Amino acid sequence: MSPGLALVGLSVIGTWGVASIAIIAAGIIMIFFPGEPVPGGSDNTLGGVFLLVGGLVSLGLMQMVVAPLLGIDPPLPISAKKIIPHERMKRWVSAGKLTDYPDGLPKEIRLRSQRIVIVRMGNRAYALGALCSHARLPLAGFPGSPIKPYPVQEECITCPFHGAQFDVTTGKVVRPPFTSEWNEAHPFLGRLQSKLFFFNKRAEDMQTYPVKIEAGEIIVGLPR
């Protein structure tokens, strides 16, 4: 990512983001503390709802604009229609030694500009698209953040953001995001964000990549 683009992105966040948060705060105040009604005046509660919705929409638009500048993918779903069959992946690239990957823990890498998550399970390895199909968030979490990758269980990889699960061998959806169990255990990433993502509460099958092990090295097939 270019330092210049990063500076522009941070500058936009510092202005647009603060303005959006101020609008949201004003809306909350008007809704919950409307004050004394004024004869012939407008309804402060209705105005507060308008400001709250406008502020949330503004934050969403900001993320769509700023995310590409910072190298972050916008939280939009990935359609299963974009899945490329393995037969078209004959460009074999080394992903490093098998022992470089923690057993049973997803690890994201870049191979020829492709963001891929490698899952090692003993002497086997699997490769999937690194971004969850639900909202394009990294299945391996954000490095250096509290959001860490979940250990693979029963050959399923779990999105650490909203709880969607996928079969590492096929990429098929095993569990949708925002289940009641997930929301109960995760008040912010589950219960709260399920309301923000009211328009998107399903995941589609994930892109997988062919993998072979040669002399202890992981070789991943990419599209030509």
C-alpha positions as CSV (number, residue, x, y, z in Angstrom):
1,M,0.0,0.0,0.0
2,S,1.3,3.5,-0.9
3,P,2.1,5.7,2.1
4,G,0.5,8.6,0.2
5,L,-2.8,6.7,-0.1
6,A,-2.6,5.7,3.5
7,L,-2.2,9.3,4.6
8,V,-5.2,10.3,2.4
9,G,-7.2,7.5,4.0
10,L,-6.3,8.5,7.5
11,S,-7.1,12.1,6.7
12,V,-10.5,11.2,5.4
13,I,-11.2,9.1,8.5
14,G,-10.2,12.0,10.7
15,T,-12.7,14.4,9.2
16,W,-15.5,12.3,7.7
17,G,-15.5,9.8,10.5
18,V,-15.6,12.4,13.3
19,A,-18.5,14.2,11.5
20,S,-20.4,11.0,11.1
21,I,-20.0,10.1,14.8
22,A,-21.1,13.6,15.8
23,I,-24.3,13.2,13.7
24,I,-25.0,9.8,15.3
25,A,-24.4,11.3,18.8
26,A,-26.8,14.2,18.0
27,G,-29.4,11.7,16.8
28,I,-29.1,9.6,20.0
29,I,-29.4,12.7,22.2
30,M,-32.5,13.9,20.4
31,I,-34.1,10.4,20.6
32,F,-33.4,9.8,24.3
33,F,-33.3,13.3,25.6
34,P,-35.8,15.2,23.4
35,G,-36.4,18.0,25.9
36,E,-39.6,19.9,26.5
37,P,-42.0,19.9,23.5
38,V,-42.4,23.3,21.8
39,P,-45.9,24.3,20.7
40,G,-46.0,24.2,16.9
41,G,-42.4,22.9,16.8
42,S,-41.2,19.7,15.1
43,D,-40.8,16.3,16.7
44,N,-37.3,16.0,18.1
45,T,-37.6,12.2,18.3
46,L,-38.3,12.0,14.5
47,G,-35.4,14.4,13.9
48,G,-33.1,12.2,16.0
49,V,-34.0,9.1,14.1
50,F,-33.3,10.9,10.8
51,L,-29.9,12.0,12.2
52,L,-29.1,8.6,13.5
53,V,-29.9,6.8,10.2
54,G,-28.0,9.5,8.3
55,G,-24.9,9.2,10.5
56,L,-24.9,5.4,10.1
57,V,-25.3,5.7,6.3
58,S,-22.4,8.2,6.3
59,L,-20.2,5.8,8.2
60,G,-21.0,3.0,5.8
61,L,-20.2,5.3,2.8
62,M,-17.0,6.4,4.5
63,Q,-15.9,2.7,4.8
64,M,-16.5,2.1,1.1
65,V,-14.4,5.1,0.2
66,V,-11.6,4.8,2.7
67,A,-11.2,1.1,2.8
68,P,-9.6,0.8,-0.7
69,L,-7.1,3.6,0.2
70,L,-6.0,1.7,3.3
71,G,-5.9,-1.7,1.5
72,I,-9.0,-2.9,3.5
73,D,-11.8,-4.8,1.7
74,P,-15.3,-3.3,2.0
75,P,-17.7,-5.5,4.1
76,L,-19.6,-6.8,1.1
77,P,-20.5,-10.5,0.4
78,I,-18.6,-12.6,-2.1
79,S,-20.9,-14.5,-4.5
80,A,-20.4,-18.2,-5.0
81,K,-20.8,-17.5,-8.7
82,K,-17.3,-16.2,-8.7
83,I,-15.8,-19.6,-7.6
84,I,-13.2,-20.8,-10.1
85,P,-13.1,-24.6,-10.6
86,H,-9.8,-26.4,-9.7
87,E,-9.4,-27.6,-13.3
88,R,-8.6,-24.0,-14.2
89,M,-5.9,-23.7,-11.6
90,K,-2.7,-25.0,-13.1
91,R,-0.3,-22.2,-12.0
92,W,1.5,-24.0,-9.1
93,V,3.2,-21.7,-6.6
94,S,5.1,-22.6,-3.4
95,A,3.5,-21.5,-0.1
96,G,6.5,-22.5,2.0
97,K,7.2,-25.5,4.1
98,L,4.4,-27.5,5.8
99,T,6.1,-27.1,9.2
100,D,6.0,-23.3,8.8
101,Y,2.3,-23.4,9.5
102,P,0.7,-24.1,12.9
103,D,-1.2,-27.3,13.0
104,G,-5.0,-26.7,13.0
105,L,-4.7,-22.9,13.0
106,P,-5.5,-20.8,9.8
107,K,-2.7,-18.6,8.5
108,E,-3.1,-16.0,5.8
109,I,-0.5,-15.5,3.1
110,R,-0.3,-13.7,-0.3
111,L,0.5,-15.8,-3.4
112,R,0.9,-13.8,-6.6
113,S,-1.4,-11.0,-5.3
114,Q,-4.0,-13.6,-4.1
115,R,-5.0,-13.5,-0.5
116,I,-5.2,-17.1,0.7
117,V,-5.6,-18.8,4.0
118,I,-3.6,-22.0,4.6
119,V,-4.9,-24.6,7.0
120,R,-2.5,-27.3,8.0
121,M,-4.0,-30.5,9.5
122,G,-1.1,-32.8,10.4
123,N,0.6,-33.9,7.2
124,R,-2.2,-32.4,5.0
125,A,-2.9,-28.8,4.0
126,Y,-5.8,-27.0,2.5
127,A,-6.1,-23.5,0.9
128,L,-9.2,-21.2,0.8
129,G,-9.9,-17.6,-0.1
130,A,-8.7,-15.5,2.9
131,L,-11.8,-13.4,3.1
132,C,-15.1,-14.7,4.5
133,S,-17.8,-14.8,1.9
134,H,-20.2,-13.2,4.3
135,A,-18.6,-9.7,4.6
136,R,-15.0,-10.0,3.2
137,L,-13.4,-10.1,6.6
138,P,-10.2,-12.1,7.1
139,L,-10.7,-15.7,8.3
140,A,-7.3,-15.5,10.0
141,G,-8.3,-12.3,11.9
142,F,-6.4,-9.1,12.0
143,P,-2.7,-9.5,13.0
144,G,-1.9,-7.7,16.2
145,S,-5.6,-7.2,17.1
146,P,-7.7,-9.0,19.7
147,I,-9.5,-10.8,16.9
148,K,-7.5,-14.0,16.4
149,P,-8.1,-17.0,14.2
150,Y,-10.2,-19.9,15.6
151,P,-8.7,-23.4,15.7
152,V,-10.1,-25.7,13.0
153,Q,-12.7,-28.1,14.5
154,E,-14.1,-31.1,12.6
155,E,-12.5,-29.9,9.4
156,C,-14.3,-26.5,9.7
157,I,-12.8,-23.1,9.6
158,T,-14.7,-20.4,11.6
159,C,-14.8,-16.7,10.8
160,P,-13.7,-14.9,14.0
161,F,-15.9,-11.9,13.2
162,H,-19.4,-13.2,12.7
163,G,-19.1,-17.0,13.3
164,A,-19.8,-18.4,9.8
165,Q,-18.2,-21.8,9.3
166,F,-16.9,-23.5,6.2
167,D,-15.6,-27.0,5.4
168,V,-11.9,-26.6,4.7
169,T,-11.9,-29.5,2.2
170,T,-14.8,-28.2,0.0
171,G,-15.4,-24.6,1.0
172,K,-19.1,-25.4,1.6
173,V,-21.0,-23.4,4.2
174,V,-21.5,-25.4,7.3
175,R,-22.9,-22.7,9.6
176,P,-24.3,-19.2,8.7
177,P,-23.2,-16.1,10.5
178,F,-25.0,-14.7,13.5
179,T,-26.4,-17.9,15.0
180,S,-28.1,-17.5,18.4
181,E,-25.2,-19.3,20.1
182,W,-22.6,-17.0,18.5
183,N,-24.6,-13.8,19.3
184,E,-25.0,-14.9,22.9
185,A,-21.3,-15.5,23.3
186,H,-20.2,-12.4,21.4
187,P,-22.3,-9.3,22.4
188,F,-20.4,-6.9,20.1
189,L,-19.3,-9.1,17.1
190,G,-22.6,-11.1,17.3
191,R,-25.6,-9.5,18.8
192,L,-24.8,-5.8,18.0
193,Q,-23.4,-6.4,14.5
194,S,-26.2,-8.7,13.5
195,K,-28.4,-5.6,13.7
196,L,-25.9,-3.5,11.6
197,F,-25.8,-6.4,9.1
198,F,-29.6,-6.8,8.9
199,F,-29.3,-6.8,5.1
200,N,-26.7,-9.5,5.0
201,K,-27.1,-12.5,7.3
202,R,-26.0,-15.4,5.1
203,A,-22.7,-16.7,3.7
204,E,-22.0,-18.5,0.4
205,D,-19.6,-21.3,-0.4
206,M,-15.9,-20.3,-0.4
207,Q,-13.3,-20.4,-3.1
208,T,-10.8,-23.3,-2.5
209,Y,-7.5,-24.0,-4.2
210,P,-5.9,-27.3,-5.1
211,V,-2.9,-28.2,-2.8
212,K,-0.2,-30.8,-3.1
213,I,2.7,-31.6,-0.7
214,E,6.1,-32.1,-2.3
215,A,9.2,-32.8,-0.2
216,G,7.5,-31.2,2.8
217,E,6.6,-28.1,0.8
218,I,3.0,-26.8,0.2
219,I,2.3,-26.2,-3.4
220,V,-0.9,-24.3,-4.2
221,G,-2.6,-24.1,-7.6
222,L,-3.7,-20.6,-8.8
223,P,-5.7,-19.4,-11.8
224,R,-3.7,-18.6,-14.8
